[in-house]
Amino acid sequence: MSVQEVFGIAPLVVQLGLAVMAVWAVVWVVRYVRADAMTRQSIRQAVRVRWGWRRLAPMLKLSVTDKTPTALASMANTTNRPVKPRVLIPALKVRHDAYGVIARATCLPRVGLEQFQKAAPHLADAWGCTRVAVTQDKPGQVVIRGVRLDPLKIPTEHHPTGEVPDEIARWDLGVDEYAQPVSVDLTQVPGVTVAGLPGFGKTSLINRLICDWAPSPTVQFVCADGKVSTAREGDYAHLVKRMFAFVGDDLEEANALFRRLVDLRRARVSAAERVLGVQSMWEVGPSATWPLVVVIIDEAHTYFRDHKGSDPKTKKLAALAAENARLVEDLVKKGRSTGILTILATQKSTGDAIPTFIRDVCPIGLSFAQKTAEAAVAALGEDIREWPDANPINLQDRSYVGVVSMNHQSQPGFTRIRTPYVSGRDSAAIAEQTAHLTADPADLLAACLPGLDLTKPGPGDTTPPMAA
Ligand SMILES: Nc1ncnc2c1ncn2[C@@H]1O[C@H](COP(=O)(O)OP(=O)(O)OP(=O)(O)O)[C@@H](O)[C@H]1O
């Protein structure tokens, strides 16, 4: 192609370039206009971050000076004057979401994770963020998460879809302080405790789990709610259709239910090899005939509280409470492999509310706001004293309704999570749609093995049969 020809097509190339830029600009404007107010602020913030980066990086010592001239620069240097050293700035790619920006920066020699982490408070100031976290997900790159607004302080809502969850036993909890989604895997987990002052979101948290899992026929729910006398009252009134059993605050009825569940556990132990071909349900996963049984014990202190007094009525209540504790301990300590998950919720999680021998075998603890340091320790363990930022005594402000602090035995430290609100109307709709999936796991087991004697202990099960 001759020079004249090149000049001939130049206007066309320029026009094409301008057209591409115009389309790009239109796409951006449309995206900007269609975004909500929070996202628009983040878009503007991301633009500022990109534009200011080349100036900011050297000021925060996030650049390096390369004194060695490149081969090209050496060749081009026709004078004898030394080639100017180059200042290298980490390449930065910036995305946005409603809460702020997510930037990916390349590392340079002597500018790596540690240097970015050190600079994080200054990045927060320069970018107008409440907090900035730097992590590394692959070699040579860091991820800088900056949140303009505190995600813990922004209430969110969850509208259950009514679809069967993709993953079995994954509990989506909400977002952490950097607006990253948090979920916990409840496979192989025998128990979870949920504590917190009244009105801070315990029930909403459990509602979400029920609503998200209810569309799956491989999960069955049972509930004891110590706050009400009948299923028609209280927080679970609309969800009761998706539960194969429900009891209120009557200790005797609760005792009968816990006994029934322990019998189910024992029967499952003895039937596991024959029905599943393995000893632990988790080796094959739950199914419609051998579902995961989620036992919810809300206001758990009602069932375990020590009753003091020598009159026959009080003595009877004390005996029932002690028996309840023994039965629930059995479920938590031995229920995991047979597919029983117990969730205990209470306003206070001190030893008299959930006996320590039960609480200590629950690997996951969640706590909404707490009034005292002792209550926080009771809910989340001694370690919480070392993590003042995550301590639930700092969550007493009403803006933290729905914010929970979580410990997980498999990870160090605590995570603060903004859990979403699930409305009664949504949970009622889900319960209505999925009510036909409700089945008693004991009946399902009996249907698998018609001749099975459910009272006989299984191999390795040394628990004496429950007294009638
Ligand atoms: N995640 C949330 N986000 C925003 N608001 C919430 C959230 N969860 C609950 N709320 C608000 O707090 C109120 C009480 O919630 P919830 O019944 O779940 O509390 P609770 O801790 O179970 O109380 P209690 O111990 O008395 O049963 C709800 O009616 C709702 O207005």
The ligand as a Gaussian input file, in Angstrom:
#p B3LYP/6-31G(d) Opt

LIG

0 1
 N      -31.922000      -8.660000      58.661000
 C      -32.704000      -7.665000      58.993000
 N      -32.573000      -6.456000      58.422000
 C      -33.364000      -5.429000      58.808000
 N      -34.314000      -5.508000      59.750000
 C      -34.515000      -6.681000      60.341000
 C      -33.710000      -7.825000      60.001000
 N      -34.103000      -8.855000      60.751000
 C      -35.081000      -8.391000      61.518000
 N      -35.336000      -7.105000      61.286000
 C      -36.333000      -6.262000      61.963000
 O      -36.332000      -6.604000      63.331000
 C      -37.600000      -7.132000      63.712000
 C      -37.403000      -8.309000      64.652000
 O      -36.730000      -9.343000      63.959000
 P      -36.695000     -10.853000      64.463000
 O      -38.074000     -11.286000      64.857000
 O      -36.014000     -11.662000      63.431000
 O      -35.825000     -10.701000      65.783000
 P      -35.460000     -11.789000      66.863000
 O      -34.023000     -11.584000      67.194000
 O      -35.842000     -13.136000      66.391000
 O      -36.342000     -11.353000      68.098000
 P      -36.906000     -12.275000      69.263000
 O      -35.739000     -12.759000      70.044000
 O      -37.810000     -11.362000      70.040000
 O      -37.643000     -13.392000      68.566000
 C      -38.263000      -7.534000      62.395000
 O      -39.661000      -7.443000      62.478000
 C      -37.709000      -6.537000      61.428000
 O      -38.443000      -5.334000      61.469000

